[in-house]
Amino acid sequence: MIQNKLKAHFHFGFSLVEMAIVLFIVALLLGGLLPTVSSQIDQQHRNETRKQMEEIKGALIGFAVSKGYLPCPASAVIGVEDRNLTTLDCNSHVGFLPWATLSVNQLDGWGRLYRYSATPDFTTASGVFTTTTSADITINRRDPSNTAILIPLSNINAIPAVIVSHGSNGIFGTLESGNIIPSNGLNSYNNVADQLANVSGVVNTAPTALGRNFVSGDFRAGTASNDENFDDSVAWISPNILINRMVSAGKLP
């Protein structure tokens, strides 16, 4: 009789209350793990993107050493430089990274196309740029009062070329399909405006020529309900490194 009662008790299993407690504990454990896993994945994508951007910089310098000029931005997702074959100049100052021309990764760690801008005097195929060729791209950052100021680059405020990843939020970035990731809406705060600047190369307090002004800096959280976090990654070609590599390769005297 006692054996039958024990068997019946064990066959019954967990009560609804016990099951609810177990599920609650599991939910708490998963809730604590998910942010950590998400953060680790995001950091992995960020590290992958930084590594790719260094490889892209190397490919750009290698292209210049081989050709005597930098590649043009690509106008389409196919990643081929958009050059006027008559004038030998680029058809645009800013666009997509010419990944197919350079044989590098087309997408950053989050699966979005890289943006790219290059100074026209460094991209024209009508002649090799020289040690006196002027670059026209400026990298900006925000000071605590949200004023755009130049990043100190050893007193060099003009650079030949820049590469942009739109970061984990991907605002204004372009997918491999060609679709653009929208923002929640533009506003007077600077984070969304800065991410838009990294598409066109126009900063709100700088000259309005396309492709000439970009924004870099540390992660910044939004300050309004429709303001996005700033998490773009911006890398640029140092004019000193580029010229030194050209001289070492015998391309420049």
Secondary structure, DSSP 8 states (H G I E B T S, - for coil): -HHHHHHHHHHH---HHHHHHHHHHHHHHHHHHHHHHHHHHHHHHHHHHHHHHHHHHHHHHHHHHHHSS----BSSTT--B-B-TTT-SBS-SEEE--HHHHT--SB-TTSBB-EEEE-HHHH-TTS---TT----BEEEEE-TT--EEE--STT---BSEEEEE-TTT-TT-BBTTS-B---S---SSHHHHHHHHHHHT--TTS---TTSEEE--S-B--SSTT---B--EEEE--HHHHHHHHHHTTS--
